[in-house]
């Protein structure tokens, strides 16, 4: 009988996570979170980093996990909020703000969709002692929403709107997420992209170059992404 395929390691982390906690994370590890996390994306980054607005709370003491997402939130008659789901957004768009954000917020975990570049991991995440967690596939917003137990607070809601405001959530068994980058800057996506690209020549062997292509498209197969 063939050996069963090895299952990925699963870890539950309590936030704020310590440096020792993060040492145990390897690319491909499945992670669930307990504790307090917050949302922050370009609206928050522009206010705090570009405009010099002070952080509205002591993030280093409360949470070091920053989720790039848009909550599906509705306000109840009593003023509280009900979050039915959270949709992750592509993190690479926020690359230019990350060095200063790590310095300002003390973030050690960035959560989002699609990961960052290998260069960002090596040059920005590693010096900050930070890791990146990615959502698993598409359509998981409602699943992740089940892990949000309550909205602790929300900042700049009127000014930035639901998607861009800073939300602070109490979460339990929040996930699943995959570790894309570890403390050494090793990237799950980059590793698999390299493996796939190595075999693309065989896939396209014998085929003629495409007759039509999108504007600016390259036919260099080494440029293809997962």
URFEN-V147492 format. One record per residue. N is the residue number from 0. RES is the residue in one small letter. PSI is psi in whole degrees, -180 to 180 (none if undefined). D_LAST is the distance of its C-alpha to the last C-alpha in whole Angstrom. Layout:
N&RES&PSI&D_LAST / N&RES&PSI&D_LAST
This chain:
0&x&135&33 / 1&x&147&29 / 2&x&144&28 / 3&x&144&26 / 4&x&134&22 / 5&x&130&23 / 6&x&147&22 / 7&x&150&20 / 8&x&142&23 / 9&x&138&24 / 10&x&142&26 / 11&x&126&28 / 12&x&138&28 / 13&x&129&31 / 14&x&134&31 / 15&x&138&32 / 16&x&143&30 / 17&x&166&32 / 18&x&-35&30 / 19&x&-39&31 / 20&x&-44&29 / 21&x&-23&26 / 22&x&-29&27 / 23&x&0&26 / 24&x&128&22 / 25&x&154&20 / 26&x&129&16 / 27&x&-12&15 / 28&x&138&19 / 29&x&130&20 / 30&x&138&22 / 31&x&146&25 / 32&x&143&27 / 33&x&143&30 / 34&x&-138&32 / 35&x&129&32 / 36&x&165&29 / 37&x&158&29 / 38&x&143&27 / 39&x&125&26 / 40&x&-153&24 / 41&x&-35&25 / 42&x&-45&29 / 43&x&-43&30 / 44&x&-41&28 / 45&x&-42&30 / 46&x&-48&33 / 47&x&-45&33 / 48&x&-50&32 / 49&x&-38&33 / 50&x&-9&36 / 51&x&19&37 / 52&x&132&38 / 53&x&151&38 / 54&x&140&36 / 55&x&-5&38 / 56&x&165&38 / 57&x&81&38 / 58&x&-46&34 / 59&x&-30&34 / 60&x&-22&37 / 61&x&-45&36 / 62&x&143&32 / 63&x&28&29 / 64&x&114&26 / 65&x&119&25 / 66&x&123&23 / 67&x&98&21 / 68&x&173&22 / 69&x&113&24 / 70&x&146&27 / 71&x&90&28 / 72&x&142&32 / 73&x&139&35 / 74&x&132&39 / 75&x&165&41 / 76&x&-30&45 / 77&x&2&46 / 78&x&-13&43 / 79&x&169&41 / 80&x&142&37 / 81&x&121&35 / 82&x&112&32 / 83&x&-21&30 / 84&x&167&26 / 85&x&126&24 / 86&x&117&21 / 87&x&149&18 / 88&x&161&17 / 89&x&122&15 / 90&x&-25&16 / 91&x&-23&15 / 92&x&-16&18 / 93&x&13&20 / 94&x&-42&20 / 95&x&-23&23 / 96&x&-15&25 / 97&x&-43&24 / 98&x&-48&26 / 99&x&-34&29 / 100&x&-42&28 / 101&x&-44&28 / 102&x&-41&31 / 103&x&-42&33 / 104&x&-21&31 / 105&x&16&31 / 106&x&140&28 / 107&x&-13&26 / 108&x&124&23 / 109&x&130&21 / 110&x&137&19 / 111&x&-154&17 / 112&x&132&13 / 113&x&-11&10 / 114&x&180&12 / 115&x&-179&13 / 116&x&159&13 / 117&x&-35&14 / 118&x&-43&17 / 119&x&-42&18 / 120&x&-47&18 / 121&x&-42&20 / 122&x&-23&22 / 123&x&-51&23 / 124&x&-46&22 / 125&x&-50&23 / 126&x&-28&27 / 127&x&-5&27 / 128&x&39&26 / 129&x&157&23 / 130&x&165&20 / 131&x&131&18 / 132&x&135&17 / 133&x&149&14 / 134&x&160&15 / 135&x&103&14 / 136&x&-166&13 / 137&x&163&15 / 138&x&24&19 / 139&x&7&20 / 140&x&-45&22 / 141&x&-37&25 / 142&x&-46&24 / 143&x&-34&24 / 144&x&-29&27 / 145&x&-24&29 / 146&x&-8&29 / 147&x&113&30 / 148&x&-34&34 / 149&x&158&36 / 150&x&115&35 / 151&x&-43&37 / 152&x&165&37 / 153&x&138&35 / 154&x&145&36 / 155&x&30&36 / 156&x&-48&36 / 157&x&-36&38 / 158&x&-42&37 / 159&x&-20&33 / 160&x&170&33 / 161&x&-46&31 / 162&x&-34&27 / 163&x&-16&28 / 164&x&163&31 / 165&x&113&31 / 166&x&140&31 / 167&x&118&32 / 168&x&142&32 / 169&x&123&33 / 170&x&157&31 / 171&x&128&31 / 172&x&46&29 / 173&x&116&26 / 174&x&-163&23 / 175&x&152&21 / 176&x&156&18 / 177&x&139&16 / 178&x&117&16 / 179&x&-47&13 / 180&x&142&16 / 181&x&-173&19 / 182&x&-19&23 / 183&x&-1&22 / 184&x&9&19 / 185&x&134&16 / 186&x&126&13 / 187&x&-47&11 / 188&x&-43&8 / 189&x&-40&9 / 190&x&-46&10 / 191&x&-34&8 / 192&x&-42&6 / 193&x&-42&9 / 194&x&-43&10 / 195&x&-45&8 / 196&x&-31&9 / 197&x&-27&12 / 198&x&3&13 / 199&x&-30&11 / 200&x&-41&15 / 201&x&-36&16 / 202&x&-40&15 / 203&x&4&16 / 204&x&132&19 / 205&x&-6&22 / 206&x&145&21 / 207&x&155&22 / 208&x&148&20 / 209&x&141&20 / 210&x&-32&23 / 211&x&150&22 / 212&x&158&19 / 213&x&155&18 / 214&x&127&20 / 215&x&4&19 / 216&x&144&16 / 217&x&151&16 / 218&x&16&16 / 219&x&108&15 / 220&x&-20&12 / 221&x&-14&11 / 222&x&-6&10 / 223&x&149&7 / 224&x&158&4 / 225&x&none&0
